[in-house]
Amino acid sequence: MPEDLTTPILGAGAIAIFSADWAFAALKADGSVSAWGFASYGGSNVPEDIADPTPGKEVVTIASAAYAFVALKADGSVKGWGTYGAADVPPSVVHPEPGQEVVEIASTRPAFAALKADGPVSVWGNSVGGGSGAPADVTNPVPGAEVVAIASNGKIYNGAFAALKADGSVPTWGDPTTGGSDAPVNVTAPPVGAEVIAIMSTGLAFAALKADGSVSVWGDESCGGSGAPLDVTNPVPGFDVVAVASTSRAFAALKNGWLCFCVG
Protein backbone atom coordinates (compact mmCIF):
# COMPACT_ATOMS: atom_id res chain seq x y z
CA MET A 1 0.00 0.00 0.00
CA PRO A 2 1.33 3.47 -0.86
CA GLU A 3 2.88 5.49 1.95
CA ASP A 4 0.58 8.43 1.20
CA LEU A 5 -2.29 6.22 2.40
CA THR A 6 -0.68 4.61 5.44
CA THR A 7 0.66 7.96 6.69
CA PRO A 8 -1.35 10.59 4.80
CA ILE A 9 -0.67 14.30 5.01
CA LEU A 10 -3.31 16.53 6.57
CA GLY A 11 -6.31 16.96 4.24
CA ALA A 12 -5.28 14.13 1.92
CA GLY A 13 -6.42 11.02 3.75
CA ALA A 14 -8.44 8.30 2.01
CA ILE A 15 -12.23 8.80 2.08
CA ALA A 16 -13.31 5.85 -0.12
CA ILE A 17 -11.77 2.62 -1.43
CA PHE A 18 -12.70 0.75 -4.62
CA SER A 19 -11.57 -2.67 -5.85
CA ALA A 20 -10.91 -4.49 -9.09
CA ASP A 21 -10.08 -8.21 -9.08
CA TRP A 22 -6.46 -7.79 -8.00
CA ALA A 23 -6.09 -4.08 -7.25
CA PHE A 24 -7.41 -1.24 -5.12
CA ALA A 25 -7.91 2.48 -5.69
CA ALA A 26 -8.30 5.01 -2.89
CA LEU A 27 -10.05 8.34 -3.39
CA LYS A 28 -8.48 10.95 -1.13
CA ALA A 29 -9.93 14.02 0.55
CA ASP A 30 -8.05 16.34 -1.80
CA GLY A 31 -9.58 14.71 -4.89
CA SER A 32 -6.52 12.70 -5.87
CA VAL A 33 -6.30 8.91 -6.26
CA SER A 34 -3.71 6.34 -5.23
CA ALA A 35 -3.78 2.72 -6.38
CA TRP A 36 -1.99 -0.49 -5.50
CA GLY A 37 -2.02 -4.13 -6.58
CA PHE A 38 -1.36 -5.79 -9.94
CA ALA A 39 -0.58 -3.27 -12.68
CA SER A 40 -2.71 -5.06 -15.29
CA TYR A 41 -5.73 -4.65 -12.98
CA GLY A 42 -5.20 -0.93 -12.39
CA GLY A 43 -2.94 -1.23 -9.37
CA SER A 44 -0.38 1.19 -10.83
CA ASN A 45 0.09 3.64 -13.70
CA VAL A 46 -2.65 5.95 -12.44
CA PRO A 47 -2.87 8.86 -14.93
CA GLU A 48 -1.13 12.01 -13.74
CA ASP A 49 -4.30 14.09 -13.85
CA ILE A 50 -5.94 11.52 -11.54
CA ALA A 51 -3.02 11.05 -9.17
CA ASP A 52 -2.40 14.81 -8.94
CA PRO A 53 -5.40 16.68 -10.39
CA THR A 54 -5.52 20.41 -10.99
CA PRO A 55 -8.03 22.58 -9.10
CA GLY A 56 -11.55 22.15 -10.48
CA LYS A 57 -10.73 18.73 -11.90
CA GLU A 58 -10.53 16.71 -8.71
CA VAL A 59 -11.87 13.14 -8.72
CA VAL A 60 -15.32 12.88 -7.11
CA THR A 61 -15.96 9.13 -7.44
CA ILE A 62 -14.57 5.94 -8.99
CA ALA A 63 -16.16 2.90 -10.67
CA SER A 64 -14.33 -0.41 -10.97
CA ALA A 65 -14.58 -3.43 -13.24
CA ALA A 66 -12.56 -6.64 -13.07
CA TYR A 67 -9.46 -5.21 -14.76
CA ALA A 68 -9.85 -1.44 -14.67
CA PHE A 69 -10.95 1.70 -12.88
CA VAL A 70 -12.56 4.87 -14.21
CA ALA A 71 -12.65 8.16 -12.34
CA LEU A 72 -15.34 10.83 -12.61
CA LYS A 73 -13.85 14.29 -12.19
CA ALA A 74 -15.40 17.51 -10.90
CA ASP A 75 -15.49 18.96 -14.41
CA GLY A 76 -17.65 16.06 -15.66
CA SER A 77 -14.89 14.26 -17.54
CA VAL A 78 -13.91 10.60 -17.09
CA LYS A 79 -10.49 8.97 -17.19
CA GLY A 80 -9.63 5.27 -17.01
CA TRP A 81 -6.65 3.09 -16.18
CA GLY A 82 -5.93 -0.63 -16.05
CA THR A 83 -6.50 -2.91 -19.04
CA TYR A 84 -9.84 -4.11 -20.44
CA GLY A 85 -12.31 -1.23 -20.49
CA ALA A 86 -9.78 1.45 -19.58
CA ALA A 87 -8.33 2.34 -22.97
CA ASP A 88 -11.60 2.57 -24.91
CA VAL A 89 -13.40 5.29 -22.92
CA PRO A 90 -15.39 7.24 -25.55
CA PRO A 91 -13.97 10.66 -26.48
CA SER A 92 -17.33 12.26 -25.65
CA VAL A 93 -16.84 11.04 -22.07
CA VAL A 94 -13.15 11.92 -21.79
CA HIS A 95 -13.75 15.41 -23.23
CA PRO A 96 -17.48 16.14 -22.87
CA GLU A 97 -19.11 19.14 -24.52
CA PRO A 98 -20.64 21.85 -22.29
CA GLY A 99 -24.01 20.64 -21.01
CA GLN A 100 -23.04 17.01 -21.67
CA GLU A 101 -20.78 16.46 -18.68
CA VAL A 102 -20.85 13.04 -17.00
CA VAL A 103 -22.86 13.04 -13.75
CA GLU A 104 -22.78 9.33 -12.84
CA ILE A 105 -20.66 6.28 -13.64
CA ALA A 106 -21.47 2.60 -13.14
CA SER A 107 -19.80 -0.71 -13.95
CA THR A 108 -20.40 -4.40 -14.47
CA ARG A 109 -17.60 -6.94 -14.30
CA PRO A 110 -16.29 -6.19 -17.83
CA ALA A 111 -17.91 -2.86 -18.81
CA PHE A 112 -18.72 0.73 -17.84
CA ALA A 113 -21.57 3.19 -18.36
CA ALA A 114 -21.61 6.97 -17.99
CA LEU A 115 -24.76 9.06 -17.53
CA LYS A 116 -24.46 12.53 -19.02
CA ALA A 117 -26.07 15.75 -17.82
CA ASP A 118 -28.44 15.98 -20.80
CA GLY A 119 -29.84 12.47 -20.19
CA PRO A 120 -28.11 9.99 -22.55
CA VAL A 121 -25.79 7.16 -21.51
CA SER A 122 -22.47 6.13 -23.08
CA VAL A 123 -21.13 2.59 -22.63
CA TRP A 124 -17.84 0.85 -23.30
CA GLY A 125 -16.02 -2.39 -22.53
CA ASN A 126 -16.97 -6.00 -23.22
CA SER A 127 -20.34 -6.41 -24.92
CA VAL A 128 -21.27 -9.47 -22.84
CA GLY A 129 -21.50 -7.25 -19.78
CA GLY A 130 -23.18 -4.27 -21.39
CA GLY A 131 -20.21 -2.55 -23.00
CA SER A 132 -22.29 -2.23 -26.16
CA GLY A 133 -25.88 -2.87 -27.14
CA ALA A 134 -27.50 -0.18 -25.00
CA PRO A 135 -31.00 0.59 -26.37
CA ALA A 136 -31.47 3.70 -28.52
CA ASP A 137 -33.82 5.20 -25.91
CA VAL A 138 -30.88 5.10 -23.49
CA THR A 139 -28.10 6.39 -25.75
CA ASN A 140 -30.36 8.96 -27.45
CA PRO A 141 -33.48 9.49 -25.31
CA VAL A 142 -36.39 11.68 -26.35
CA PRO A 143 -37.29 14.77 -24.26
CA GLY A 144 -39.20 13.80 -21.13
CA ALA A 145 -37.70 10.32 -21.10
CA GLU A 146 -34.08 11.13 -20.30
CA VAL A 147 -32.10 8.72 -18.13
CA VAL A 148 -31.89 9.97 -14.53
CA ALA A 149 -29.96 7.11 -12.88
CA ILE A 150 -28.08 3.90 -13.70
CA ALA A 151 -27.90 0.63 -11.77
CA SER A 152 -25.59 -2.29 -12.51
CA ASN A 153 -24.78 -5.76 -11.30
CA GLY A 154 -22.23 -8.38 -12.33
CA LYS A 155 -19.48 -8.14 -9.77
CA ILE A 156 -19.81 -11.93 -9.58
CA TYR A 157 -20.15 -12.70 -13.30
CA ASN A 158 -20.55 -10.58 -16.48
CA GLY A 159 -23.47 -8.37 -15.48
CA ALA A 160 -26.05 -5.98 -16.85
CA PHE A 161 -27.18 -2.37 -16.63
CA ALA A 162 -30.60 -0.91 -15.90
CA ALA A 163 -31.43 2.73 -16.62
CA LEU A 164 -34.13 4.62 -14.72
CA LYS A 165 -35.77 7.16 -17.01
CA ALA A 166 -37.66 10.36 -16.26
CA ASP A 167 -40.93 8.74 -17.33
CA GLY A 168 -40.49 5.93 -14.78
CA SER A 169 -39.59 3.20 -17.27
CA VAL A 170 -36.48 1.01 -17.08
CA PRO A 171 -34.68 -0.34 -20.15
CA THR A 172 -31.91 -2.91 -19.62
CA TRP A 173 -28.96 -4.34 -21.51
CA GLY A 174 -26.03 -6.71 -20.93
CA ASP A 175 -25.93 -10.38 -19.98
CA PRO A 176 -29.49 -11.78 -20.32
CA THR A 177 -28.87 -14.25 -17.48
CA THR A 178 -28.29 -11.41 -15.02
CA GLY A 179 -31.19 -9.15 -15.97
CA GLY A 180 -30.00 -7.67 -19.24
CA SER A 181 -33.10 -8.62 -21.19
CA ASP A 182 -35.79 -10.11 -18.93
CA ALA A 183 -37.13 -7.09 -17.06
CA PRO A 184 -40.91 -7.38 -16.53
CA VAL A 185 -43.23 -5.37 -18.76
CA ASN A 186 -44.48 -3.50 -15.69
CA VAL A 187 -40.93 -2.17 -15.38
CA THR A 188 -40.05 -1.52 -19.02
CA ALA A 189 -43.49 0.02 -19.72
CA PRO A 190 -45.11 0.70 -16.33
CA PRO A 191 -48.76 1.76 -16.03
CA VAL A 192 -49.63 5.24 -14.82
CA GLY A 193 -49.27 5.45 -11.04
CA ALA A 194 -46.86 2.51 -10.89
CA GLU A 195 -43.78 4.11 -12.42
CA VAL A 196 -40.37 2.97 -11.18
CA ILE A 197 -38.82 5.39 -8.69
CA ALA A 198 -35.66 3.49 -7.70
CA ILE A 199 -33.54 0.53 -8.84
CA MET A 200 -31.38 -1.68 -6.64
CA SER A 201 -29.13 -4.62 -7.51
CA THR A 202 -27.54 -7.70 -6.04
CA GLY A 203 -24.61 -9.42 -7.71
CA LEU A 204 -26.72 -10.82 -10.53
CA ALA A 205 -30.25 -9.39 -10.26
CA PHE A 206 -32.30 -6.18 -10.04
CA ALA A 207 -35.23 -4.92 -7.99
CA ALA A 208 -37.39 -1.93 -8.96
CA LEU A 209 -39.35 0.01 -6.35
CA LYS A 210 -42.48 1.49 -7.90
CA ALA A 211 -44.61 4.55 -7.13
CA ASP A 212 -47.50 2.38 -5.90
CA GLY A 213 -45.28 0.75 -3.25
CA SER A 214 -44.79 -2.55 -5.05
CA VAL A 215 -41.50 -4.17 -6.09
CA SER A 216 -40.59 -6.08 -9.25
CA VAL A 217 -37.49 -8.27 -9.51
CA TRP A 218 -35.63 -9.92 -12.36
CA GLY A 219 -32.30 -11.56 -13.15
CA ASP A 220 -30.59 -14.59 -11.65
CA GLU A 221 -32.89 -16.52 -9.31
CA SER A 222 -30.09 -17.36 -6.86
CA CYS A 223 -29.49 -13.64 -6.28
CA GLY A 224 -33.08 -12.53 -5.77
CA GLY A 225 -34.15 -12.28 -9.40
CA SER A 226 -37.37 -14.19 -8.62
CA GLY A 227 -39.30 -15.41 -5.60
CA ALA A 228 -40.23 -12.05 -4.10
CA PRO A 229 -43.09 -12.50 -1.58
CA LEU A 230 -46.60 -11.57 -2.70
CA ASP A 231 -46.84 -8.86 -0.06
CA VAL A 232 -43.81 -7.22 -1.67
CA THR A 233 -44.86 -7.56 -5.31
CA ASN A 234 -48.52 -6.76 -4.52
CA PRO A 235 -48.72 -5.16 -1.07
CA VAL A 236 -51.99 -4.35 0.66
CA PRO A 237 -52.81 -0.67 1.32
CA GLY A 238 -50.92 0.71 4.29
CA PHE A 239 -48.11 -1.82 3.96
CA ASP A 240 -46.44 -0.49 0.80
CA VAL A 241 -42.72 -0.97 0.34
CA VAL A 242 -40.85 2.28 1.07
CA ALA A 243 -37.25 1.14 0.58
CA VAL A 244 -35.23 -1.81 -0.71
CA ALA A 245 -31.73 -2.83 0.35
CA SER A 246 -29.45 -5.50 -1.07
CA THR A 247 -26.47 -7.70 -0.38
CA SER A 248 -24.56 -9.52 -3.10
CA ARG A 249 -27.22 -12.27 -3.19
CA ALA A 250 -30.46 -11.04 -1.57
CA PHE A 251 -32.93 -8.16 -1.28
CA ALA A 252 -34.76 -6.88 1.79
CA ALA A 253 -37.85 -4.67 1.62
CA LEU A 254 -38.83 -2.14 4.28
CA LYS A 255 -42.58 -1.63 4.48
CA ASN A 256 -44.86 0.84 6.17
CA GLY A 257 -45.35 -0.63 9.63
CA TRP A 258 -41.64 -1.53 9.86
CA LEU A 259 -42.02 -5.00 8.43
CA CYS A 260 -39.06 -6.38 6.54
CA PHE A 261 -39.09 -9.26 4.06
CA CYS A 262 -36.16 -10.84 2.25
CA VAL A 263 -35.73 -12.58 -1.08
CA GLY A 264 -32.66 -14.26 -2.53
N, C-alpha and C positions, 0 to 999 in steps of 0.2 A: 504494500500500500504506500502511496506517495507520502513523503514527509509533510507536505502542505496540508494533509488531512489528519495525520496523527498528531501533529503539533501546529495547528493552523494559527495564522496571525489574526489579530483582532479584526472582526468584521468580515472575515473570509472563511469562516467555518462551514462545514457541510450542512445543508438543510434538507437534502433529499438524495436518496441513492437508488439507482436503476441497474438492472442486470440483463445481460445477454446470456448465452449458454455458458461461456467461459470467461466472462469479463464483467466488470462493474464500472459505472460512471457516477460521479458525485457532483451534484449541483451545489455550488457554494453561495454564501450570502451576498457576495459581491457580483454574482452573475457569471462567474467563470466556471469551468468544468475541469475536473481531473478524472483520469481513468486508469485502471490497472487490470491486469489479467493477460490472456493471450492476445497478441497483436491482431491476428486474423479475425478475432471476435470483437474488435473495438477497444481492446485493453491498452492500446498505445496509439501514437500518431494522431492525437486529437488536433484538429485544425487550429491554427494560431488564433483565428478570430473567435474560437470557442474557448480555448484555454486562457486567452488574455483579451477579452473583448473590449472594444472602445465604448465610451459612454454613449448610451442610447441604443446600444446593440447587445446588451447583456442577455444571457440565456435565461429564459423564464420557465421552461420545462423541457423534459427529455422523453422520447419514446424509444423503446428497445425492441428489436427482433432477435432472432437466434444468433445472428452473426454481425449485427450492426446497431448503431445508435443514430438517432437524428435529434437535433436540438432546435427548438423554436426560440427565436430571439425577439427582443423587445420591439424591434422594427418590423416584425411580421415575416421575416425571412427564415429559411430552414437550411441547416447544414448537416451533412451526414459524415460518419466515419465508420470504419470496419470493412467488411467485404460485401457479401450479397445484400443488395438493397441500399447500400451507402453511396455508390458511385453514380446511380441512375436517378437521383433526385431531379424532377423536372425543372427546367430553367425558370418556369413561371412560379415555382415555389422557392427556388434559391434567390431569385431577383424579382419579387412580385411587383406588379404595377400599383400605383396609388389607388386605394379603394379595394384592392384585391389581396391585401396582406393575409397571411395565415393566422388564424385565431385558435386553432386546435389541431393537435396531431394524435394519431392512434396507430397501433401496430397489431399485426398478427404474428405468427412465428416467422413467416418469410417475407412479409410485405408491410408497407406503410400507407397511410392515408392522411391528407391534410385538408382541413376545412378552411375555406377562404372567407374573408369578410363579406363578400357579396353573395355568398350562399352556395357556390359549387364546391366539389371535392375533387382533388387530384390524387391519384394512386400510383404506386410504383413498387417494384419488387417481383417476387415469383407469382405467377398467375394463379397457381393452385391455392394460394392463401389470400387472394384478393388484390394482387398487384396489378391486375388488369381486369377488364370485364365489368367495371362499375356501370350501372345502368345510365342511360342518357339523362334521365330526370335527376340524377345525382351529379353528374359531371357538367350538365348544362340545364339547371332547373328553370322552370318558368316562374315569373313573378307571383308571389304569394305561396309558392311551394319550395322555397329555398331550404337547403339543409341548415339546421340549427345546432345539431350535435351528432357525434359519431360514437358508436360503441364497437368493440372488437372482442374476439376471443382467440383461441388458438395457441396459447402459451404451451399447451400440452402437445398439440399436433395441428399442423397447417393453419386452419382458422378461417374466419369470415368476418365481414364488416356489416353493420346495420346502421343506416342513416335515419335520424329523426328529422322530419321535414316540418315546415311551418304550418302545413295543413293537417298535421297529426298522423300522416302516413309514414310507413317505414319500408323502404326498399332495402334489399340485401344482396350481397355478392361474396364470392369466395368459395371455399370448400363446401359442397352441398351436404356433406355428412355432419358438418358442424354449424348448420344454420344458414348457409349461403344461398339456399334456394327454396327452402321449405317453410318460410314464414306463413302463418295463417292468413287467410283473406281478410279477416277482421283486424289485421295489423297492416297489411299492404294497402288495403282500401277500406278503412274503418267507417262505420256508419256515423252519422251526425250524433254528437253527444258521447261517443265512445272513442274519440281520437286518442292516439298514444301521446302521453305526456312525459314519459321517461323510459329509457332502455337500460337494462343491466345485463351482465354476462357472467357466466362461469367459464371454465376452461374451454368448453366445447358447445355451449348453448347460450340462448338469449331468453330474457323475460321482458315483456313490455307492460308497463303500468298504464292503464287507460283512464280517461276522464270520468268514466262511470264507476271507477273503483274496482274494476276487474283486472285480471292479469292473464296474458297469453304467453305461452312458452313454446320454443321450438329449438331444434338442434339435436345433439347427441343425448339419447335417453339416459345414459349413465351419469350425465352431468346436469340433469334437471330439464332436459329438452322435452320431456313429456311427464305425465303422471301428477300434474298439479292438482290439488284437492278441489272438489266442486265448489267449496265455499271460498276459494280463491279465484277460480275462473268465472264463477257466477255467484257472487256474494249476495246475501240478503240485505235489504235496506238497513242502514245503521251499523253494518259490519263490513263496510267497504275497505279495500286495501288502500293504505295511505303511503306505504313505502315498501321497497323490496331491497334486500341485501343479498350478497352472494359470497360464497367461498369458491375455490377452484372447481368444486363438484356439486354444489347444492345451492338452492335459493331458500330464503326465508321471507315471509310476508308479514308485515305489521298491519293490523287491522284496527279500525275504530273499536274501542273496548279493550285494547291492549292484548289482543289474542295474536299469537304468532304460530304460523304453520310452515313446515319445511317440505321441500321437494328436491330430490336428487339422490 
